[in-house]
Amino acid sequence: MASAQTRLSQAAARKRKWHINRDLLLAIVVLTPSIIAVAVFIYSFIGWTFWISTVNWNDALPDYTFVGLKNWLTIFKGTRFQTDLRNLVMYATGFMTQCIVIGFLLAALLDQRIRGEAIFRTIYIFPFAVSAIVTGVAWRWLMRPDTGLNLLLEQVGLGFLKSRWFSDPTWGMLFITIASSWQFTGYIMALYLAGLRGIPGEIKEAAQMDGCNTWNLYRHVIIPMVAPVTFTAIVLTGMGAIRLFDIVAAMSGSGQAFSTDTLAFHMFEQTFTANRFSISAVLGAFMIILSAFLVIPYLRSVRREIY
């Protein structure tokens, strides 16, 4: 009897091992093409970008003469690059603040189960379905000095609020964030709404029974509990700020004295207008480094949640 039970347990163990090996082999077969594609089309090209940034390819003809950090120093000393960094800080501040704050407020409003919630949810998230180029063209018309918003303000008696909008050489970048946040806020709203709906109702009821008013409920309970959503929103909006190109290209280009220039638009012009491929590679590599400061902490937080 004992030997029969031993043989049965051994057979069951072999069967489990066979199933595990089969699943492992199936996973390898399914994932290998994706792994190869990612390695070739993402990481190899990232490495190629960093390599090109260290050679002397600044003409239509390739030149792979190694020059070290010469191209990096050329870019860092340039006035346009320094202006791009200023614009990046200005844009990121305005864009991230508007998307996160307004997105959370809209989600908190919809979380109250208001009448017509589905309609409002559709209206809020619809701009995210519109391409950035279309958004840029529409807002370029709205922010032209002689049409759009200025004309509306003048007709309703608020002409003193008229502005040069994105044509302003000092604050033009902040006005562009209005168009960008109009498009992206709905997506952040959807993230927050999912987070708010995931909070158990018992927690809210317990806080209210302990005497929490609405302000304290959000401040001490709800906002801390949706902190992972906020972190995700920061990463998404931060990445959007770093790679900003399409809306600026459609609205203003680099602007007066590069007032609305961006790293991506600068890179585009260096590549396709000036044929300075090594210089543009420096800009691309610099954007990758900036993105790493957002992506790496995010991946580490995801890893902590898994393990």
N, C-alpha and C positions, 0 to 999 in steps of 0.2 A: 504493500500500500504506500509506504513512504517513498519507495523508488518510483512508483507511478506518479505521485504528486510532484516529485523532483523533476521527472521528465516533462510533465505538463507546465511547470513553472519555467523551465528552461525554454520550452517551445514558445511560451508566451513572451519571454524576454527576447528571443530571437525575432519574433513577429514585431514587437515594439521597435527593436533596433532597425528592422527592415523598413518600417514605416517612417522612422526618423530619417534614415539615409535617403529614402525616396523623396521625402519632403525637402530635405536639404539639397538634393540634386535638382529637383524641380525649381527651387528658389534660385539656385545658381544659373540654371538655364534661362529663367525669366529675367533676372536682373542683369546678367552679363552684358547684353546689348546696351542697356541704359548706362551702365557703368562705363563702358567703352566710349559711348557718345559723350558723356559728361567729361571724361578724361581728355578726349580729343578736342571737343568744341568749346570747352570752358577753361579747364586748367592749363592745357597746353597753350591756348591762345593768351591766357593771362601771363604765363611764362614768356611767351613770344613778345608780348607788349613790354614787359620789363627789360627784355634783352634789346629790343629796338631802341628803347630810351637811352641806352648806353653806347650806341653807335652813331655814325655821322651821316645818317640817311636823311638829309634835309634838301633833297632835290628830287626831280622826277625819276632819275636813275638811282637804283639801289647802291648804297655805299655802306658796307658792313665794317668799316674801320672803327675799332674800339676807341672811344673817347672818355670812358668812365662817367663821371658825374657832370661833365661839361654842359650837357643839355639841361640837366636839373638846375644848375646854377644860373643858366641863361633865363630859364623860366622864372625862378624865384626872385631874380633881380628885376624882372619886367614890371612896369607900372600896370599893365593890363591884368597880369596874374594877381597882383595885390588888390586891384579893384574887384576882381572876381571873388576873392576871399571875403571882402567886405560885403559884396552882394549876396554871397552864400549865407553869411551870418544874418543879414537883414531878412533875406527871404525865408530861411529856416525858422527864424523867430516868429515871423508873422504867419507863415503857412502852418507850422506845427501847432501854434497857439490856437488859431482859428479852428482848425480841423478837430483838435482834441476837445476844446472847450465847447464849441457849438455842437459837435457830434455827441458829446455826453449829455448836454442839455436836451437835445432832440430825443435821444434815447430815453432819458428820464421822463420826458413828457409822454412818449408813446407807452412807456411801461405802466402808466396809470390806467391803461385799458380804456382810452378815450373813444368816443364814438367816431366812426370813420377811420379807425387806426390803419386799416389796410390801404386806404386811399392816401393818407398822409405818408405812410411808409414808402409807398410807390413814388410819390412826388419827391421825397427827400433823396431817394437812392437813384432816381432816374438820371441825374447829371453824370453819374459814374459810368453809365452806359454810352455816353457821348464821347467821341474821340477827343483827344487833347487839341488836335488841330482845329476841329470845329469849334471847340470851346474858345480857343484863342482868337479865331476869326470873329466870332460873335462878340466877345468882350472887347476886341479892338474897335469895333464899331461903337459899342456902348461907351467907351472911354475916349473917343475922339473929341477934341476940344470944341468942335462946332456941331456935334450931333449927340445922340444918345442921352446920357445922364445929364450933361451940362444943359442941353436943350430942355429937358424935363424940369430941371431945377429952376431954370429961368421962367418957364411957363407957370410954375406954381408959386412964384414969388420968392424963391430961395436962391436967387442968382449969386448971392454972396458966398455960397458954398461951392461954386464952380471951381474946377481944378484942372490942371494940366494932366492929371492922372499919370499914366505910365510914361508920359513925355517929360515929367518933372526930372531934372538932372540929379536931384538929391534923393527924393523919396519914390522914384518910379518903381523900384523893385517891390516896395511894400504894396503898391496898388496892383501889381501883377499877382500878388498872393491872394487877392480877392477872387480873381478868376480861377486860380488853382484850387483854393479851398472850396469854392462853389461846386467844383467837380468832384472833389474827393471827400467832402464832409459826410455825404450820405453813406459811404462805405464804412467810415469810422463809426457813424451812428449805428449801422447794422452790427458791428462788432460789439459795441457797448450794449446794445439791446439784447444780444445773445447772452452777454455776461450778466446783465441785470435779471434776465429771466431764469438764469441758472442759480440765483440766490434763493435758498429755501424760504418760503413764506414764514415758517416758524421763527426764523432768526429775526425778521422784521417785527413780527408780533411780540416777541420777547423783549426787544429793544423798546418798543412803544409802551409795553406794560411797565417797563422800568422807568418810564417818564421821559423818554427821548422825544423831542419834537422833530419836525421834518428836517430842519437844518442839522441837528446833531445826529439824526439817523444817517443822513448822507455823509456827514463829515467823519463820524467815528465807526460806522458799520459798512455802508454800501461802497463808498470810495475805496477804503482799504481792501475790500473783497474783490473789487474789479481791477486791482493793481496789475495783475498779469495782462489784462486787456489793454490797460494804459501803456504798459511796456511794449506790447506788440504795436500799438498805434504810434508810439515814439519811433520804433524801428522803421515802420512803413513810411511814415511822413518824413523821417530823416533821410531815408534812401531816396525818396522822391525829390527832396530838396537837392541832394548831391547830384543826381542825374538829370536835373531839369534841363530840357531842351525844346520840346515841341511847342509848348505854349508861348515861350519867349520868341521862338522862331516865327510863330504866326502873328504875334502881337507887335513886337517892337524890334526884334533883332538885338544887336549889341547896344543900341541906344546911343544917345548923345554922350560923348566922352566915356563910353562903355558903362553907362549908368545902369543898364539892364543886362549886361553881359553875364554869362555863366561859364563854368568850367567846360561843360559839354559843348556849348556853342563855340567857345574858343577853340576847343579841340577839333570841331567840325571844320571851322575855317582854316585852321592850320593844315588839316589833312587835304581837303578838297579844293581849297583856293590857293594856298601857298605851297602845297606839296612838301611841307616840312614834317615828314613822317616821324622823325625821332622826337621832335618837339611835341607833336600831338600825342606820341606814346607816353611822354612824361606826364602830360595832363591826364591821360587815361589811367596810368599807373597810380598817380596821386589820388584820383577818385576811388580807385580800388582800395588804397590804404585807408582813406576816410571811411569807406563803407565797412571795412573790417572792424573799426571801432564800434560799430553798431551791431554787426552780424555776430561777431565772436561772443560778446556777452549774452546775446539772445540765444545762441546755440548752447552755451553753457547752462543757461537757466532751463532750457528744454531738457537737457541731459539730466539735470538735478531732479526735475519733475518725473522723469522716466524711472530713474534709479533710486 
